Amino acid sequence: MPTSESDLFARLDSLGIETGTKRHEAMFTVEDAKRLRVDIPGGHCKSLFLKDKKGALWLVVMLEDKPLDMKSLQAKLGAARLSFGKPELMAEILGVEPGSVTPFSVINSTAADVQVVLDSAMLEQTTLNYHPLTNRATTSISADDLLAFLKDCGHKPMVLLL
């Protein structure tokens, strides 16, 4: 069973990680987020669940306005032809639905085989914003605390200039 939002916040609290969360209408795209965003400072991010033709899985996280060159990313990762993971696989592995993909989803034990890829430019932001396992809220966290959370969940992210 996927981890709940309250379990996520309890895990963050147990690590001494301070966050702030704002509730809002469901957001499914970057355009939705821009339209609905109210008074949430910091770097706003997008998270992409990708799969290559050999079955390897990646969670790529970057600033929302940065375009992704899939061919360039594929080369940097040494991946075989990348595509977006199917919603059913995303739910099975990350425990989230489309529109709710987030680096916080690595809290789910099923996410062990996912390689997390973080954009180095994103990590230069003081505050970063992600969905807390639901697209009806946005949680703010520092870049250092995000890295600490990922490490605690057993993930050593690749940091690349995307």
N, C-alpha and C positions, 0 to 999 in steps of 0.2 A: 504494500500500500504506500502511495507517495507520502512524503513528509508534508505536514500541514504548515500553513503560514505561522501559526502560533508556536509550533515546534521549531521553526526557523528562528523566530525571535528569541526563543528560550536558548537556543544554541549560541546565537550571537551574544546574548547577555552573559552566558556562562564563560565566554571568551573575553569578557570585558569590552566588547565592541559596542560603541555608541552609534545609534542610527536614528534617523527621523523618518517617519512615514506619513504620507498624505494620501487620503482616499479620494477617488474620482470615478467617473464613468469608465467602463471598459475601453481599453485602447488596443487596437489590433495592428496598427501600422505607425511608422514614424510620423506620418501626416496627422493621424489621430492625436498622437502625443503632443505635437506642436499646437494643434488646435485647442486641446483641452488643458494644456499646461497652465497652471496658475501659481505664481509665486514659489517655484521650486528652483533654487539656485544650484549651480554646479554643472558638470558635464553630463549631458543626457546621452544615453548609450543605446545601441541596438545589439542584440545577441542573435547569432545565426547558428542553427543546428545543421551541420553538413555531414555528408557521407560520401565516401569515394566508391568507385566501382568494385574495389576489393573488400568493402565492408567496414573500413576504418571510419571512426566517428570523431568529429570535432565540434567544439562549441567555440565559435569565434565571436569575440566581444570587442566593440569599437565605438567611437563617438558616432552619434546618429547621422551626422551630415557627411561623414566620410564615405565616398563611394568604394565599393569593393571590387577589385579586379580579380575575378575567380581564377583566371589563368596564371596570374602572378602569384596568387596565394597557393595555388596547386603546386607550382614550382618550388616555392619557399618551404612547403610542407613535405615535398617529395611524394605527393599523393597521386593516386591514379584518378582520373577524371572526377572532379567534385560536382556534387549536386546537393540540393536541399533535401534533408531527411524528411520522410513521410510523417504526417501527423501521428499515425499509429505508433511508429517507432519512437518518435519524440515522447509520447505519453508513456510508453513502456520504459524507456531508458532514463529520461529526465523527469518524468512524473508531472509534466506540465502540458498544457494545450497550446495550440498556435496563438500567438499574441502575448504569451506569458513566458517565453523563453528568457532565461536569466542566468547569470553565473551562480546565483544562489541555488539553482537546481542540482548542483553537484552534491548537495547534502543527501540526496537519495543514493542509497547504496548501489542501485542499478546503474548509476552514472560512472562507475569505476573505470569502464573502458573508453570513456570519452576523453580526448585530449583537449584541454582548455588552451585557447590561443587568445592572448590579450594584445591589443594595439598599444605600442609604447607611447604614442601621443596621448592616448586616453589616460594613462597612468600619471601624466604630468598634471592632471587636474587635481585641485585640492579636494573637491567633493564629486562623487560619482553617483548616478541615479539609475536604479534598476527596479524591475517589478519584483516583489517579494513572493514569488510563486503564483501570483495572480495578477492579471492585467487591470485590476480595479484599484490598484494602489501603486505608489512609487516610494521606494526606500532610498534614502541618501546615506552614503557610507564613504569613508576616506579610502584612498587608493591603498594605503598601507594596511588598513583593516580588511579590505577585500582580499589582499594577498594572504593575510593571516588566516582568514576564514577558509580560503581555498586550500591552504596547507593543512589546516586542521581536518579538512574533509579528504585528505590524502591526494590532493592534486598539486602538481608542480607545473604551473602554466608555462607555455612557451610565450615569450614576449618578443613581438616582431613589430617592425615598422610596416604597417599595412597601407 
